[in-house]
């Protein structure tokens, strides 16, 4: 065990002689909760009428975290734990001196609200770092999820369990039945356990054991649950078959042979879950369907960086925390202009086909690549080993083409295998951890054309871990080292070297060069953090680097390479309430980024302060100053430019979330000689009744970019910029959008959820110009001097030097006006535990033109006049357990 810690110390550059072991106080006696075996059946009805709830010893000792840390709760709580061979049971009575004031709001599952609730936390692995939680609020809404990294939670996991609540003159009650088949646990008679109760009208949170406001760690503080003995849980085999029927009504121009405006598609598939022992779970899926998933928001992306969308598909989000990499041990990971590479980004599996489409009059492509099958194994085994693996195969996909009435098809996505392997082990009671993550992607091509467009295969891997430097777990070092190796044809590797993540072709980058004969690319990335995370004074610093040749986008997510980044910061927090604040903190940090050529690409000073007043109103203000730095990406593979100095100021203001109407306001500005921006918005939450929740979040963004990218044109006479002209324009951009949610919950098992996102965006381009010289922010404006610029029929024609030798060139008018509406409505009915019926309606509509005037009324008329695409779906799942 000690040798493993020494290995980790060497990997992270730490002297082995400072390795810590847990303090003697870590082994001090903990509170002990006793579970009793029940021999009589328990009916989950919230009434606590069974004999076991009268005879089992209650746990009654709780302590406040809020509003008065460490004090005795204002209301009494009793909790009892029972079990049989099949399940764990909880019976909790929450006494209340004013039962008519209990705040009970019925919502959809896992949609936390400011209301009275009770949470059961379990650490059945007894590893003091991970676990599960199960909760009921006073209206009977279900909440559940997993616990990771000692104090993080993830609500994506949905277990199949039962819970009911009751109300009476003494307060309210909660009753739960949690099948052992839903838990993963080691063969031990001791688990970790904790309870939390919220009394919303008092903003009171009480715990069996809690984390002090100036402390860290949560699961590691749990009490011991004893008494669960000689259980013989049933075999864990679950199947979730589904059937779907989908009707799509989309726009058609009338001549498209592949789209007559309507399409009807049936579907059939299944998910399978098999328990391997009590601590490992095998998940498999055949032809998965994700039709009930919320739509992605519309975005306007004029940058060279791919938009990141969060995963929403149930198969991938459940248990996803086991595949998180590089952020273990510490509680916070600041990043100033640092975009941490992801070795595994699950949305790569099943994404839209990536291959080019041959020219044709009409073409139809699949919206996504079909997942033939996927499997996932996760859990713990042995001495604190966490493991996880995903294996998936996606289908070969084709585009259907029509030219001159003749139909054909072309491969646009090859048959592809994706593999992910994760392992992590902790030592010394969580004082040290060491893990690895590896991925492999392999493609089987039928069409030789695609070999020049996609990597043949890709291998990535990394080692991560953490070390606490003192026995109290005050200081911690965490970090990771990653490597990548991708292979493909010389044409593909050339495209990879020159794409927006790498830009090897930069003419003034002496540390980079393009190899047109390369058939592979190999690189590395690393990041190390040092955190002080307990006490009123805290500290956070990091150093990271992404080598120019690093590449993970086959199954990961990578924004930028050629980055060396660092920061050092800290702050102070006030956690003891006074007459004018409940809590407050202030943070300051210095940060800087380089490229591998030694150019400073970003730096600055950042500070933020926040305060929560006694009336629970919250205010936060931050600001940053950025001095002049070098920009390596503005010319998108061209020479360096400069970023003039600038500053930003942002704010956030939140009202008391106990109220029927809750308002959150935010905004900010950024000012410099190269860009000026403003954003502002609000989020209004209204609860007109105990089972209806509305959220309206409008946002306005105004940007003035003085050097928005237009394009590059080769011209040997442009010797001042290495034989190419790098063209920009001034852009006045306005974006108005809103996120609208309506949740109407009829019962804890039946709910209607509606999501809408309208968006209006305009971009008005003027003052076209070219970069005057490298490593500057100087431009030649077209139409001045001897240069000319003319506009005709939606196209600009530029002659850079008039009668001179430079050839003229043209580009399309970049002005745009976009209106969009996306949304869906989902009726969800859990008609049996784990078995769900979905009725889904998804609508999207969008229209664009080159009228760059921002007019809300006209835009809304355009939106309403646009023919929508409608998708209607019914999905029925049936949960079967052996």
SVG drawing of the C-alpha trace seen along z (x, -y; Angstrom):
<svg xmlns="http://www.w3.org/2000/svg" viewBox="-54 -57 65 73">
<polyline fill="none" stroke="black" stroke-width="0.4" points="0.0,0.0 2.8,-2.4 4.7,-1.5 1.7,-2.4 1.6,-5.8 5.3,-6.3 4.7,-5.5 1.9,-8.1 4.1,-10.7 6.9,-10.1 4.3,-10.5 3.1,-13.8 6.6,-15.1 6.1,-14.9 8.8,-13.9 7.7,-10.4 8.7,-11.4 5.8,-13.8 3.1,-11.2 0.6,-11.4 -1.4,-8.7 -4.8,-9.3 -4.8,-11.2 -5.5,-9.3 -8.8,-11.2 -10.0,-9.6 -10.3,-6.3 -12.1,-7.8 -15.5,-6.3 -18.2,-7.3 -21.9,-7.4 -23.5,-4.0 -26.9,-3.4 -28.4,0.1 -30.6,1.8 -33.0,4.5 -34.2,7.5 -37.9,7.6 -39.8,10.9 -43.1,9.3 -43.8,7.6 -43.7,3.8 -46.2,2.0 -44.8,-1.2 -47.6,-3.6 -46.0,-6.4 -48.1,-5.4 -45.3,-3.7 -48.0,-1.3 -45.9,1.9 -44.6,3.3 -40.9,2.8 -41.4,-0.9 -42.6,-0.8 -39.9,1.6 -36.7,0.7 -34.4,-1.8 -34.8,-5.3 -32.0,-7.6 -32.9,-11.0 -29.6,-12.9 -29.2,-15.5 -27.3,-18.8 -27.9,-21.9 -25.7,-22.9 -28.0,-25.9 -28.9,-28.4 -26.9,-28.0 -24.1,-25.5 -23.6,-23.1 -26.8,-23.9 -29.6,-21.6 -32.4,-21.4 -35.6,-23.3 -37.8,-20.3 -37.5,-16.6 -36.7,-13.8 -36.8,-10.0 -35.3,-7.6 -35.4,-3.8 -33.7,-1.3 -34.9,2.2 -34.0,4.9 -34.9,8.4 -33.3,10.6 -34.5,8.5 -34.4,4.8 -33.4,2.1 -36.2,0.1 -36.4,-3.4 -39.1,-4.9 -38.7,-8.5 -40.9,-10.8 -40.4,-14.5 -42.1,-16.2 -43.2,-19.8 -44.7,-22.3 -46.5,-24.0 -47.6,-21.2 -49.7,-23.5 -46.5,-25.4 -44.7,-22.4 -43.7,-23.3 -44.7,-20.5 -44.1,-21.0 -44.8,-18.2 -42.3,-18.0 -40.9,-15.7 -38.2,-13.2 -34.9,-14.7 -36.1,-18.3 -35.0,-19.7 -37.1,-22.5 -37.0,-24.6 -39.3,-22.5 -39.3,-20.1 -37.5,-16.9 -35.6,-13.9 -32.5,-12.2 -31.0,-8.9 -27.3,-8.6 -25.6,-5.2 -22.0,-4.1 -22.5,-0.4 -19.0,0.1 -17.8,-1.3 -14.9,-3.0 -15.6,-6.4 -15.7,-8.1 -18.7,-6.9 -22.3,-5.9 -26.0,-6.5 -28.7,-8.8 -32.5,-8.4 -34.9,-11.2 -38.5,-12.1 -39.9,-15.6 -43.1,-16.3 -45.2,-16.0 -43.8,-12.5 -41.4,-13.5 -38.6,-11.1 -34.9,-12.0 -31.9,-9.7 -28.4,-9.6 -24.8,-8.6 -22.0,-10.2 -18.5,-10.4 -15.1,-11.9 -16.2,-12.1 -18.5,-15.2 -19.8,-15.4 -23.2,-14.1 -24.7,-13.0 -28.4,-12.8 -28.2,-10.9 -28.7,-7.5 -32.3,-6.4 -32.9,-3.4 -36.0,-1.3 -37.3,-1.7 -40.4,-2.6 -41.2,-5.6 -44.3,-7.2 -45.0,-10.1 -47.7,-10.9 -49.0,-14.0 -50.7,-14.3 -51.1,-16.6 -47.5,-15.8 -45.7,-16.6 -44.9,-14.3 -43.5,-10.8 -41.4,-9.1 -41.1,-5.4 -38.7,-3.8 -38.0,-0.4 -34.6,-0.1 -34.0,3.3 -30.5,4.7 -30.6,5.4 -30.3,1.6 -27.2,1.3 -23.7,2.3 -21.9,3.3 -19.0,5.3 -19.5,8.3 -19.2,6.5 -21.5,6.0 -20.8,2.3 -21.9,-0.4 -21.7,-4.2 -24.9,-6.1 -26.1,-9.7 -29.4,-11.5 -30.5,-15.0 -33.7,-16.8 -34.7,-20.2 -37.3,-22.5 -37.7,-24.9 -39.6,-27.8 -36.7,-28.1 -33.9,-27.5 -32.9,-24.8 -30.8,-21.8 -30.0,-19.2 -27.8,-16.1 -26.8,-13.0 -23.2,-14.1 -22.3,-17.1 -19.4,-18.8 -18.5,-22.1 -18.8,-25.2 -15.0,-25.7 -14.3,-22.0 -14.3,-19.4 -15.3,-15.8 -18.7,-14.3 -18.9,-10.6 -15.8,-10.1 -17.7,-11.6 -20.6,-9.1 -21.8,-7.2 -21.5,-3.4 -24.6,-1.4 -24.4,2.0 -26.7,5.0 -27.2,6.1 -26.2,9.7 -26.8,13.0 -28.8,11.5 -29.2,13.5 -30.2,10.8 -31.8,12.1 -29.9,12.3 -29.6,8.9 -31.0,9.4 -33.1,6.7 -34.4,6.3 -36.0,3.1 -37.5,3.9 -39.1,1.0 -41.3,0.4 -41.7,-2.9 -43.8,-4.4 -42.6,-7.7 -44.3,-10.0 -42.2,-12.8 -43.7,-15.7 -41.0,-17.9 -40.6,-20.5 -40.3,-19.3 -39.7,-21.3 -41.8,-18.9 -39.1,-17.6 -37.1,-15.7 -37.7,-12.0 -36.5,-11.2 -38.8,-13.5 -42.5,-13.9 -43.1,-15.6 -44.0,-12.7 -42.3,-9.5 -43.5,-6.7 -41.0,-4.6 -41.5,-1.7 -38.8,-0.8 -37.8,2.1 -34.9,2.6 -33.9,3.5 -31.6,2.6 -30.2,5.4 -28.7,5.1 -27.0,8.1 -25.4,8.0 -22.1,9.8 -21.9,10.6 -23.1,7.7 -20.6,5.1 -20.4,5.2 -23.1,4.4 -23.1,5.3 -25.3,3.0 -26.1,3.8 -28.2,2.1 -29.4,3.3 -30.7,0.7 -31.1,-2.0 -33.7,-4.7 -33.2,-8.2 -36.5,-9.7 -37.6,-11.0 -34.4,-13.1 -34.7,-16.9 -33.5,-18.6 -30.1,-20.4 -30.4,-24.2 -29.8,-26.3 -26.5,-28.2 -24.8,-30.7 -21.2,-29.7 -18.9,-31.9 -15.7,-30.6 -13.3,-27.9 -14.2,-25.8 -16.7,-23.0 -19.8,-23.6 -19.9,-21.2 -23.2,-19.6 -23.9,-17.8 -24.9,-14.1 -28.6,-13.5 -29.0,-9.9 -29.9,-7.6 -27.6,-4.7 -24.5,-7.0 -25.3,-9.3 -26.2,-6.5 -23.0,-5.7 -21.0,-8.2 -19.1,-9.5 -17.0,-6.4 -15.5,-7.5 -14.6,-11.0 -10.9,-11.5 -8.2,-13.8 -10.3,-15.4 -10.2,-13.2 -9.2,-14.0 -9.7,-17.8 -13.1,-19.4 -12.6,-22.3 -10.7,-22.7 -10.3,-26.2 -9.3,-26.8 -8.5,-30.2 -8.6,-30.0 -7.9,-26.3 -9.9,-23.9 -9.2,-20.5 -9.1,-17.8 -11.6,-15.0 -10.4,-11.5 -14.0,-10.2 -16.9,-12.3 -19.8,-9.9 -21.6,-12.0 -19.0,-10.8 -20.8,-7.5 -23.8,-7.7 -23.1,-11.2 -24.1,-12.5 -22.1,-10.9 -18.9,-12.6 -18.0,-11.7 -18.5,-14.1 -21.5,-13.8 -20.9,-13.5 -22.6,-16.2 -26.2,-15.4 -29.5,-17.2 -30.9,-15.7 -29.4,-13.9 -30.8,-12.3 -28.5,-11.5 -29.2,-9.8 -29.6,-12.3 -27.3,-10.1 -25.2,-6.9 -27.1,-3.9 -25.7,-2.1 -25.8,1.6 -25.1,2.6 -23.3,1.3 -22.2,2.7 -21.0,1.2 -19.5,2.9 -19.0,0.9 -18.6,1.2 -16.0,2.0 -14.1,5.2 -11.2,6.3 -9.4,3.8 -11.0,0.4 -10.8,0.9 -13.3,-1.0 -13.6,0.2 -15.7,-0.6 -15.6,0.3 -17.8,-0.6 -17.8,1.3 -19.9,0.1 -20.3,0.7 -22.0,-1.8 -23.4,-0.9 -22.1,-1.7 -24.2,-4.6 -25.1,-5.7 -26.4,-8.9 -29.1,-8.4 -28.5,-10.5 -30.5,-11.5 -29.1,-13.2 -31.2,-13.7 -33.7,-11.3 -31.1,-8.5 -30.8,-7.3 -27.6,-6.0 -26.0,-5.9 -22.6,-6.7 -21.0,-5.7 -20.7,-8.6 -19.8,-6.7 -17.9,-3.5 -18.5,-0.6 -16.8,-1.8 -15.8,-0.2 -15.4,-2.3 -13.8,-1.0 -13.3,-2.6 -11.5,-1.1 -11.4,-2.9 -9.8,-1.7 -9.0,-3.5 -7.7,-2.4 -7.5,-4.4 -5.0,-3.8 -4.7,-4.7 -8.4,-5.4 -8.6,-7.7 -5.4,-9.6 -4.0,-8.6 -5.6,-7.5 -4.2,-6.1 -6.2,-5.5 -6.0,-4.9 -8.3,-5.5 -7.8,-4.1 -9.8,-4.4 -9.6,-2.9 -11.5,-3.7 -11.2,-1.6 -13.0,-2.1 -13.6,0.4 -13.9,-1.4 -15.7,-0.2 -15.4,-3.4 -11.8,-4.4 -12.9,-8.1 -13.5,-8.1 -9.9,-7.0 -8.8,-10.5 -11.5,-12.1 -11.4,-10.0 -8.7,-8.5 -8.2,-4.8 -7.8,-4.3 -7.1,-6.2 -5.6,-5.2 -5.6,-7.4 -4.7,-6.8 -3.9,-8.5 -2.9,-8.1 -4.5,-10.3 -4.5,-10.4 -4.2,-12.5 -2.2,-12.7 -3.3,-14.4 -0.3,-16.1 -1.4,-16.2 -3.4,-13.9 -6.3,-16.4 -6.8,-16.3 -6.2,-20.1 -3.7,-20.2 -4.1,-18.0 -2.2,-17.5 -4.1,-16.0 -3.3,-15.6 -3.1,-13.6 -0.9,-12.7 -2.4,-11.8 -1.1,-10.5 -2.7,-10.0 -1.7,-8.2 -3.9,-8.4 -3.3,-6.8 -4.6,-7.4 -3.6,-8.2 -1.2,-11.1 -4.1,-13.1 -6.0,-12.6 -3.0,-13.4 -2.4,-16.6 -5.9,-17.7 -5.6,-16.9 -2.4,-18.9 -4.0,-22.0 -7.4,-21.9 -8.6,-24.3 -7.3,-22.3 -3.7,-22.3 -2.8,-24.9 0.6,-23.5 0.7,-25.6 1.1,-28.9 3.9,-30.6 5.6,-32.3 5.4,-29.4 9.0,-28.1 8.1,-25.3 5.5,-23.8 5.8,-22.3 3.5,-20.4 4.6,-16.8 2.7,-15.9 4.0,-12.4 3.0,-11.6 0.7,-8.6 0.3,-9.1 0.2,-11.8 1.3,-11.4 1.1,-13.9 0.6,-14.3 -1.2,-16.5 -0.9,-17.0 -2.4,-18.9 -1.5,-19.2 -3.4,-21.1 -2.5,-22.1 -5.4,-22.9 -5.9,-24.0 -9.5,-23.2 -10.3,-23.4 -10.5,-26.4 -11.4,-30.0 -8.3,-30.6 -8.2,-28.5 -5.8,-28.2 -6.0,-26.9 -3.2,-26.6 -2.5,-24.6 -0.1,-24.0 -1.1,-22.3 0.0,-21.7 -1.5,-20.3 1.2,-19.3 0.5,-20.6 0.2,-17.0 -2.3,-15.8 -5.5,-14.5 -8.6,-13.0 -11.6,-13.9 -12.3,-10.4 -13.9,-9.6 -13.0,-12.6 -13.4,-16.3 -10.5,-18.7 -10.9,-22.4 -7.3,-23.5 -3.7,-22.3 -0.3,-24.1 -1.2,-25.4 0.8,-25.9 -1.4,-27.3 -1.0,-28.2 -2.7,-30.0 -2.4,-30.7 -5.2,-32.0 -6.8,-31.9 -9.3,-33.6 -11.1,-33.9 -14.6,-32.9 -16.7,-34.1 -19.0,-31.3 -20.3,-32.5 -23.5,-34.6 -23.6,-38.1 -26.2,-40.8 -25.5,-41.9 -24.5,-38.7 -25.0,-34.9 -21.9,-34.0 -19.4,-35.8 -16.2,-35.1 -13.6,-36.8 -11.2,-35.3 -8.3,-36.6 -6.1,-34.9 -3.3,-35.5 -3.3,-33.4 -1.2,-33.1 -1.1,-30.9 1.7,-30.3 2.0,-28.5 5.0,-26.1 6.8,-28.8 7.0,-30.9 4.3,-33.5 2.1,-34.7 -1.4,-34.1 -3.5,-35.1 -2.9,-36.5 -4.6,-38.6 -5.8,-39.3 -9.2,-38.0 -11.2,-38.7 -14.7,-37.8 -16.6,-38.5 -20.0,-37.2 -22.3,-37.7 -25.6,-36.2 -27.5,-38.7 -29.6,-37.7 -32.7,-37.8 -31.1,-35.2 -30.6,-37.6 -27.3,-36.7 -25.0,-39.0 -21.8,-38.2 -19.5,-40.6 -16.4,-39.6 -13.9,-41.5 -10.8,-40.8 -8.0,-42.7 -6.2,-41.3 -3.0,-43.1 -1.8,-42.9 -1.1,-39.4 -0.4,-37.4 -3.3,-35.7 -2.3,-32.5 -5.8,-31.6 -7.4,-34.8 -6.0,-34.2 -7.0,-30.5 -3.7,-29.1 -2.1,-32.4 0.4,-34.6 0.3,-35.9 -1.7,-39.0 -2.1,-40.9 -4.9,-41.1 -5.1,-44.7 -5.6,-45.1 -9.1,-44.8 -11.3,-44.3 -14.5,-42.6 -17.1,-43.0 -19.9,-40.6 -22.6,-40.4 -25.3,-38.0 -28.2,-38.8 -30.5,-36.1 -33.6,-36.6 -34.8,-34.2 -35.6,-30.9 -38.3,-30.1 -40.7,-32.5 -43.5,-31.7 -41.7,-34.0 -38.0,-33.8 -35.8,-36.1 -32.2,-35.7 -30.5,-38.5 -27.1,-38.4 -25.0,-40.4 -21.6,-41.6 -19.5,-43.6 -16.1,-43.1 -14.2,-46.1 -11.1,-46.3 -9.9,-47.7 -10.7,-44.4 -14.1,-43.5 -16.8,-45.1 -19.6,-43.0 -22.5,-43.0 -24.8,-40.3 -27.6,-40.3 -30.5,-38.2 -32.8,-37.0 -34.3,-33.7 -37.8,-33.9 -39.2,-30.9 -42.9,-30.9 -44.7,-28.3 -48.4,-29.2 -49.5,-26.0 -47.8,-23.1 -47.5,-21.0 -46.9,-23.5 -43.5,-25.1 -42.6,-27.7 -39.2,-29.0 -38.6,-31.9 -35.1,-32.9 -34.6,-35.6 -31.1,-36.7 -29.8,-39.5 -26.2,-39.5 -24.7,-42.4 -21.2,-42.0 -19.1,-44.4 -16.2,-42.4 -13.7,-44.7 -11.9,-41.7 -14.4,-39.0 -13.0,-36.4 -14.1,-36.4 -11.5,-34.2 -8.0,-33.9 -6.9,-34.3 -3.6,-33.3 -1.7,-36.2 2.0,-36.1 2.1,-39.9 1.0,-39.9 4.6,-39.6 3.7,-41.5 1.6,-38.5 3.5,-35.5 1.7,-35.4 -1.9,-35.4 -4.5,-38.0 -6.3,-37.5 -9.6,-39.3 -11.8,-40.5 -14.8,-42.7 -16.4,-44.7 -19.5,-42.8 -22.3,-44.2 -24.1,-41.1 -27.3,-40.9 -28.6,-37.7 -31.9,-37.5 -33.0,-34.1 -35.0,-32.5 -35.2,-29.2 -38.8,-28.4 -39.7,-25.4 -43.1,-24.3 -43.3,-21.3 -46.8,-20.1 -46.7,-17.1 -50.0,-15.3 -48.6,-12.6 -45.0,-11.5 -45.4,-9.0 -47.2,-11.2 -45.8,-14.5 -45.8,-16.8 -42.6,-18.6 -42.4,-21.4 -39.2,-23.0 -39.0,-25.9 -36.0,-27.9 -36.8,-30.8 -33.7,-32.5 -33.2,-35.6 -29.7,-36.5 -28.4,-39.1 -24.9,-40.0 -24.2,-43.2 -20.8,-43.3 -19.0,-46.5 -15.4,-47.9 -13.8,-44.9 -10.0,-44.9 -6.9,-42.7 -4.1,-42.2 -1.4,-44.7 1.5,-42.9 2.2,-39.9 2.3,-40.2 0.2,-43.3 -3.4,-44.5 -3.0,-46.8 -5.3,-46.5 -5.6,-47.9 -9.2,-48.9 -10.6,-48.2 -11.9,-51.3 -9.1,-53.5 -5.9,-54.4 -5.8,-52.6 -7.9,-49.6 -11.5,-49.3 -14.5,-47.3 -17.7,-46.9 -21.0,-45.2 -23.3,-43.6 -26.0,-41.0 -25.0,-39.6 -21.2,-39.6 -18.3,-41.8 -15.4,-42.2 -12.1,-43.6 -9.1,-44.9 -6.4,-45.3 -4.2,-47.7 -6.3,-49.1 -4.0,-49.5 -1.4,-47.4 -0.5,-43.7 -2.6,-42.1 -5.5,-40.1 -9.1,-41.0 -11.1,-38.5 -14.7,-38.1 -16.6,-36.8 -20.3,-36.5 -22.0,-39.0 -21.6,-37.6 -24.6,-39.5 -27.1,-37.2 -30.5,-37.1 -31.5,-33.9 -34.7,-33.0 -35.2,-29.7 -37.5,-27.8 -36.8,-24.5 -38.8,-22.6 -40.5,-19.5 -43.2,-18.2 -42.9,-15.0 -45.7,-13.2 -44.1,-10.6 -46.1,-8.0 -44.4,-5.4 -47.3,-3.0 -45.3,-0.3 -42.0,-0.6 -39.3,-1.1 -41.8,-0.8 -42.6,-4.0 -44.9,-5.3 -43.6,-8.4 -45.6,-10.6 -43.3,-13.0 -43.9,-16.0 -40.8,-17.7 -40.9,-20.8 -38.2,-22.8 -38.4,-25.7 -35.7,-28.0 -35.4,-30.7 -32.4,-32.7 -31.7,-35.6 -29.2,-38.4 -31.3,-41.2 -29.1,-42.1 -31.5,-44.6 -32.5,-43.5 -36.3,-43.8 -38.0,-41.6 -41.6,-42.0 -40.5,-41.2 -38.4,-38.2 -41.3,-36.8 -43.5,-37.1 -40.9,-35.3 -40.7,-32.6 -44.5,-32.1 -44.6,-32.0 -41.9,-29.3 -43.2,-25.8 -42.2,-23.7 -40.8,-20.2 -42.9,-18.1 -42.0,-14.7 -44.5,-12.7 -43.4,-9.6 -44.9,-7.1 -42.5,-4.9 -43.4,-2.1 -40.9,-0.4 -41.4,2.5 -39.1,3.2 -38.6,6.9 -36.5,8.2 -35.5,11.6"/>
</svg>
